[in-house]
Amino acid sequence: MRSSLPDFPWDALAPYGDKARSHPAGIIDLSVGTPVDPTPDFIQAALRESANSPSYPVTAGTPELRAAIKKWAIERLGATGEFDVLPVIGSKELVAWLPTIVESKKVLIPEIAYPTYHVGALIAQAQSMPVGIDALTWPAADLAWLNSPSNPTGRVHTVAEIKACIDWSRANNSILISDECYLEFDHTAVSTSVMALTGGDNKNILALHSLSKRSSMAGYRAAFMVGDPALIAKIRELRKHAGMMVALPVQKAMTVALGDDKHVAEQRARYNARRDALRPALQACGFKIEYSNSGLYLWCTRDEDAWTSVDWLAQRGILATPGSFYGEKGKNHIRIALTVTDAQIAEAVMRLEA
Ligand SMILES: Cc1ncc(COP(=O)(O)O)c(C=O)c1O
C-alpha cells in the first residue's frame, strides 16, 4: 500500500522555503494553514484541570462532550431529525481512514481538493474519482466528499448544490460526508451545513467538524462527526476495537470550546481582516483572486504555472502553496493561507507593495 501513496507534496516546496528564508527580513510563511493565534485561555484551563487522567477515555465521548456537540449541531448547523455524534482525533485522521472503515470501493472527491481525500481512498485501495460540484453529473460510487468552504479555493457551495448531493446519496444509497471544518469562517458568503438540508432524514449523511481552526486547537487533535446514527454506530464499533479514542483532557477542552461562540467571532474577525489586507496587495501584483469568499485561504492566479508564482513570491520572502498540490485543475493557481500574525500580514503587504 505504501508504494501506491504519492510523494508527500510539501517536500517539493522545501527549496522555495529555503529561498524565502534567505530574505534579509526573514520568511513569511503563508503556505501551511496552521493556526498561530493562541488557544483561548479558558480552553487551556480545561485541558490543565483534567491533567489527572488515569482511566481510559470512552471512544463515544463523555456524556458532557456528546451533549455539547449535539447542542452545537442543532443550534449552529441546524441539524434536525435523529442524529448521533462521535469525537475523532483531528479530522485528518478520519478523512484518511473513513473509506477503509466503511470498506469503500469508489470514492468521489472534489476536483480541486484537500489531498487527504485521495490518500484515504488509496489507503482503502479504493478508486478515487475527482468530480465537479454538480452532483447531477456524478457517477455511482459508495462514498462522496463535499468540502465547503473549500480548502484550497474558499468556495462556498450553494444550498441547491448541496441538496443535489443529498439527492445523489439517496438515489445511490451512498455515503455523503461533508467536511465543514471551515464553516465558522464566513466572510462574504454564508455556508450551510449538509445537516440543515436533510429534512430530518440523515441516512448515509455525515458532517465532519474540527476545532483546529475554529478554536485554534490544532495541537490538541480535536474534531467530531455528526450524522446518521446507524453509520456512526458502525464507525464507532471499529474505532473501539482499534483504540481510536480522543484523549480525555482533550474531550474536556472540546466541551468548553463548543460552549463558547465569542472566541470564534474574534477569530473570524482576525482572519477576515487579514484577508482584506492581503487581497488588494496581491491584486496590485497582478494576481486574480477567485472564490475565496470564506474559509482560511485566498485562491489566486496570474495565469502562469503555479511554481512560477511560488518562486516570484519566495524572492520576496513569502511562501505560498502551488495549486497543483490540490489537483490538476489548480496547476496555474496558488493558495495563500491567512494563518500568520497581523504583524506578518502587514509585512507581507509591504513587501508586495514594494
Ligand atoms: C479541508 C480540510 N479537512 C480536514 C483538515 C484536517 O484538519 P484537522 O486534522 O486539524 O482537524 C484540513 C486541514 O487543513 C482541511 O483543510
The ligand as an SDF file (V2000), in Angstrom:
LIG
                    3D

 16 16  0  0  0  0  0  0  0  0999 V2000
  -10.4620   20.5060    4.2330 C   0  0  0  0  0  0  0  0  0  0  0  0
   -9.7170   20.0050    5.4130 C   0  0  0  0  0  0  0  0  0  0  0  0
  -10.1840   18.9400    6.0810 N   0  0  0  0  0  0  0  0  0  0  0  0
   -9.5440   18.4410    7.1420 C   0  0  0  0  0  0  0  0  0  0  0  0
   -8.3850   19.0260    7.6100 C   0  0  0  0  0  0  0  0  0  0  0  0
   -7.6900   18.4180    8.7960 C   0  0  0  0  0  0  0  0  0  0  0  0
   -7.7650   19.2440    9.9210 O   0  0  0  0  0  0  0  0  0  0  0  0
   -7.5600   18.6610   11.3760 P   0  0  0  0  0  0  0  0  0  0  0  0
   -6.9930   17.2980   11.2640 O   0  0  0  0  0  0  0  0  0  0  0  0
   -6.6440   19.6110   12.0520 O   0  0  0  0  0  0  0  0  0  0  0  0
   -8.9240   18.6460   12.0100 O   0  0  0  0  0  0  0  0  0  0  0  0
   -7.8510   20.1210    6.9590 C   0  0  0  0  0  0  0  0  0  0  0  0
   -6.6060   20.7270    7.4270 C   0  0  0  0  0  0  0  0  0  0  0  0
   -6.0470   21.6440    6.9150 O   0  0  0  0  0  0  0  0  0  0  0  0
   -8.5440   20.6320    5.8330 C   0  0  0  0  0  0  0  0  0  0  0  0
   -8.0840   21.6970    5.1600 O   0  0  0  0  0  0  0  0  0  0  0  0
  1  2  1  0
  2  3  1  0
  2 15  2  0
  3  4  2  0
  4  5  1  0
  5  6  1  0
  5 12  2  0
  6  7  1  0
  7  8  1  0
  8  9  2  0
  8 10  1  0
  8 11  1  0
 12 13  1  0
 12 15  1  0
 13 14  2  0
 15 16  1  0
M  END
$$$$
